[in-house]
Amino acid sequence: MRFAPVEHGGSAGRGTAKREAGGRRSDSGRQLNRIIALPASKRTGHVVATRLSTARLSTDGLLTAVPADNPIANPIVLIPARLASSRLPNKPLAEIAGVPMIVQVWRRALAASVGPVVVACGDQAIAEVIERAGGRAVMTDPALPTGSDRIQAAIALLDPERAYDAVINVQGDMPMLDPSAIRVALVALAETDADIATLAAPISDPAALDATSVNKVVAGFADPGRATRALYFSKAPVPWGEGPHYEHIGLYAYRRAALDRFVTLPRGILEQRERLEQLRALEAGMRISVSLIDPAWLGVQVDTPADLARARTLMQT
């Protein structure tokens, strides 16, 4: 499946395909949710279609098309990137298969064909390599604390008239990301009244389950081929008991109004305790949709020199 590219102002969690070590609500609950849960239009100001799409993963791992009446009409992909990194300085410029990593990520975002792709840069050197590759970059304050703040600053500069109604945040350290993953997140945002959509992958390695470097998401997938609501995020191996566990993959699709609201919220109590930014949204009552993808769609997320070495080996083959 391919979304039609948008012709507006644009250019043409941690895992491996095979993870290595280290790496119900009751009836009364449903009734209460119907009573107190605000629709997304009240929470963030966006318009929700009265008829939701039935887009979903098919048995071959592809996505069916989103109907034309879907409320997400004009998405943009933004890739936040800066050179400062305590574990791997100058990470975006590290060469993988002969080109800087940020260019690898930009190419994969373009291949998703969901809309224009722009790199939100904290440093001029990043903008220069993207522009040499034929891409578009926008400069943002290098002191911005998070990728969410960076993409919000970028979209405000790029689109003051608010033509884009959804912003997809693709992290700049995912050089092996399958473009289909970006489409999955956008479909999940479009077919529900979620404020934010994100991704997860099943955890099969016990060492990954126990590793605090692997962020987990708590969600009940009655149908693994359909998005569901994220209930919690943690570095701990949650939930307790027998059953599957899921690694959170930090790719986000935001409704425009939801992103605007999110970056103005105060840091949450649980966010500060777990050191997970996405908990701020849940603590504020925002809804996050999560979809399952194959771990191979992520490949290697590069956070350390060891990750970089693995990515280089895999992408040279």
C-alpha positions in Angstrom: 0.0 0.0 0.0 1.2 3.5 -0.8 -0.3 6.8 0.4 -0.2 9.6 -2.2 2.6 12.0 -1.5 1.4 15.4 -0.2 2.4 18.3 -2.5 2.8 21.0 0.2 6.1 22.5 1.3 8.1 19.4 1.1 10.9 17.6 -0.7 10.6 14.8 -3.3 12.2 1.9 22.1 15.8 -0.4 20.9 16.0 -3.7 19.1 17.5 -5.8 16.3 15.9 -8.1 13.8 17.1 -10.8 16.2 17.4 -9.3 19.7 20.7 -10.0 21.4 21.1 -10.1 25.2 20.7 -6.6 26.8 18.8 -5.6 24.5 -10.0 -6.2 30.4 -11.5 -4.1 31.4 -14.6 -5.1 33.5 -18.1 -4.2 32.4 -18.2 -1.5 35.0 -14.9 -0.1 33.6 -16.3 0.0 30.1 -19.4 1.8 31.4 -17.3 4.3 33.3 -15.2 4.9 30.3 -18.2 5.7 28.2 -19.3 8.2 30.8 -16.1 10.1 31.5 -13.8 9.6 28.4 -13.7 12.8 26.3 -13.6 12.4 22.6 -10.4 13.5 20.9 -12.1 16.5 19.5 -12.7 17.8 23.0 -9.2 16.8 24.2 -7.2 18.4 21.5 -9.5 20.3 19.1 -9.1 18.0 16.1 -12.1 16.8 14.1 -12.9 13.1 14.3 -14.7 11.3 11.4 -18.0 9.8 12.2 -17.1 6.7 10.2 -13.8 5.2 11.0 -11.6 3.4 8.5 -11.1 -0.4 8.5 -7.4 -0.2 7.5 -5.4 -2.9 9.1 -2.5 -5.3 8.6 -3.2 -8.1 6.3 -1.8 -11.6 6.7 1.2 -10.7 4.5 2.1 -7.8 6.7 0.9 -5.1 4.4 -1.7 -2.4 5.0 -5.0 -1.9 3.3 -5.7 1.5 2.0 -7.2 4.3 4.1 -10.6 5.5 2.8 -10.7 9.0 1.3 -13.1 10.3 4.0 -10.4 9.7 6.7 -9.8 12.9 8.8 -6.0 12.8 8.4 -5.6 14.6 5.0 -2.2 16.2 5.0 0.6 14.5 7.1 4.3 15.5 7.3 7.2 13.4 8.5 9.8 15.2 10.7 13.1 13.7 11.8 14.7 15.4 14.8 18.5 15.2 14.9 21.3 16.8 16.9 25.0 16.0 17.3 25.2 16.0 21.1 24.9 12.5 22.5 26.5 11.2 25.7 26.9 7.7 24.4 27.6 8.3 20.8 28.7 11.8 19.9 28.0 13.0 16.3 25.7 10.1 15.8 23.7 11.5 12.9 26.9 11.9 10.8 28.2 8.4 11.5 28.6 6.7 8.1 26.7 3.5 7.4 27.1 1.8 4.0 28.9 4.9 2.7 26.5 7.6 3.8 25.6 9.4 7.0 23.1 7.7 9.2 20.7 10.6 9.1 20.6 10.3 5.3 19.8 6.6 5.6 16.8 7.5 7.9 15.7 10.2 5.6 15.7 7.9 2.6 13.5 5.3 4.5 11.1 8.0 5.5 10.8 9.1 1.9 10.1 5.5 0.8 7.1 5.4 3.1 5.4 7.9 0.7 3.1 9.4 3.3 4.0 13.0 2.8 6.9 15.4 2.7 10.0 14.6 4.8 12.0 17.3 6.6 14.9 16.9 9.0 14.6 19.1 12.1 18.2 19.9 12.8 19.9 21.1 16.0 23.2 21.6 14.1 24.2 23.1 10.8 26.4 20.1 9.9 23.3 17.9 9.8 21.4 20.3 7.6 24.3 20.4 5.2 24.5 16.6 4.7 20.7 16.4 4.2 20.7 19.2 1.6 23.6 17.7 -0.3 21.6 14.4 -0.5 18.7 16.4 -2.0 16.6 16.7 1.1 15.1 19.5 3.1 16.2 20.6 6.5 15.1 23.2 9.0 17.3 24.6 11.8 16.0 24.5 15.4 17.5 25.6 18.7 20.2 23.1 19.7 19.2 23.5 23.3 15.7 22.0 22.9 15.4 19.2 25.4 13.6 16.5 23.5 12.7 15.4 20.0 9.1 16.3 20.5 10.1 19.9 21.3 12.3 19.9 18.2 9.6 18.7 15.8 7.1 21.2 17.3 9.5 24.0 16.8 10.2 22.8 13.2 6.5 22.5 12.2 5.8 26.0 13.6 8.5 27.4 11.3 7.6 25.3 8.3 3.8 25.6 8.5 2.5 28.7 10.4 -0.7 28.4 8.4 -1.3 24.9 9.9 -1.9 23.1 6.6 -0.5 19.9 7.9 -2.9 18.1 10.2 -0.6 15.2 11.4 3.1 15.1 12.3 5.0 11.8 12.2 8.2 11.8 14.4 10.8 9.4 13.0 13.9 9.1 15.2 17.1 9.8 13.5 18.8 6.7 14.8 16.7 4.2 13.0 18.8 3.6 9.8 17.2 0.2 9.1 13.6 1.2 9.7 11.1 -0.5 7.3 9.0 2.3 5.6 5.9 0.2 6.3 6.3 1.0 10.0 5.7 4.6 9.3 2.5 3.8 7.4 1.3 1.6 10.2 1.5 4.4 12.7 -0.3 6.8 10.4 -3.1 4.4 9.8 -3.5 3.8 13.5 -3.8 7.6 14.1 -6.2 8.0 11.2 -8.6 5.2 12.0 -9.2 6.0 15.7 -9.7 9.0 17.9 -6.3 8.6 19.4 -4.2 11.8 20.0 -0.9 10.0 19.3 -0.1 6.7 17.6 3.0 4.6 18.2 4.5 1.1 17.7 5.5 -2.0 19.6 7.2 -5.3 18.8 6.9 -8.6 20.7 9.8 -9.4 23.0 11.2 -12.9 22.7 14.5 -12.6 24.5 14.3 -12.9 28.3 17.3 -10.7 28.6 15.6 -7.9 26.7 12.5 -8.2 29.0 14.7 -7.6 32.0 16.8 -4.9 30.5 16.0 -1.4 31.7 17.3 -0.1 28.3 14.3 -1.7 26.6 11.2 0.3 27.2 8.0 -1.8 27.5 4.4 -0.9 26.6 1.4 -2.4 28.4 -1.5 -3.0 25.9 -4.0 -5.8 25.5 -4.0 -6.9 21.8 -7.2 -8.9 21.3 -6.3 -8.9 17.6 -2.6 -8.4 16.9 -3.4 -7.0 13.5 -5.3 -4.1 14.9 -4.2 -1.1 17.0 -5.2 -0.9 20.6 -4.9 1.6 23.4 -1.6 1.9 25.3 -2.2 1.7 29.0 1.3 2.3 30.4 5.0 2.4 29.6 7.8 1.2 31.8 11.4 0.1 31.9 10.2 -2.8 34.1 9.0 -6.1 32.8 5.3 -5.3 32.9 2.6 -6.6 33.0 3.0 -9.3 35.6 1.9 -12.9 34.8 2.0 -15.2 31.9 1.6 -13.8 28.4 3.3 -11.7 25.8 5.4 -8.6 26.5 6.0 -5.8 24.1 8.9 -3.5 23.4 7.9 0.1 22.7 9.4 1.5 19.5 9.7 5.3 19.7 8.1 6.4 16.5 5.1 8.7 17.0 2.4 10.0 14.8 0.7 13.1 16.4 -2.4 14.9 15.4 -1.3 18.5 15.0 -3.3 19.8 17.9 -2.2 17.0 20.1 1.5 17.8 19.5 0.8 21.5 20.3 -0.8 20.5 23.6 1.8 17.8 24.5 4.8 20.1 24.4 3.1 22.6 26.7 2.2 20.1 29.4 4.2 20.0 32.6 6.4 17.0 33.2 4.3 14.2 34.8 5.0 12.5 38.1 5.3 9.1 36.5 7.2 10.5 33.5 9.9 11.7 35.9 9.9 8.5 37.9 10.2 6.2 34.8 12.1 8.7 32.7 9.7 8.1 29.8 8.3 11.2 28.1 5.3 9.4 26.7 3.8 9.0 30.2 3.3 12.7 30.3 0.5 12.3 27.6 -1.2 9.4 29.5 -1.0 11.3 32.8 -2.7 14.3 31.1 -5.6 12.1 29.8 -4.4 11.9 26.2 -5.0 8.7 24.3 -2.1 6.8 22.7 -2.8 4.1 20.1 -0.2 1.3 19.7 0.2 -1.1 16.8 2.3 -4.3 16.6 5.0 -4.6 14.0 7.6 -7.3 13.2 10.8 -6.7 15.2 12.7 -7.0 11.8 11.0 -3.8 10.7 13.1 -1.9 13.2 16.4 -3.5 12.6 19.0 -1.9 14.8 18.3 1.3 16.7 21.7 3.0 17.1 22.4 4.3 20.6 25.9 3.0 21.3 29.1 2.2 19.4 28.2 -1.5 19.5 24.8 -0.7 17.9 26.6 1.3 15.2 29.0 -1.6 14.5 26.0 -4.0 14.1 24.1 -1.7 11.8 27.2 -1.3 9.7 27.7 -5.0 9.4 24.0 -5.7 8.6 23.7 -2.9 6.0 26.9 -3.9 4.2 25.6 -7.3 3.5 
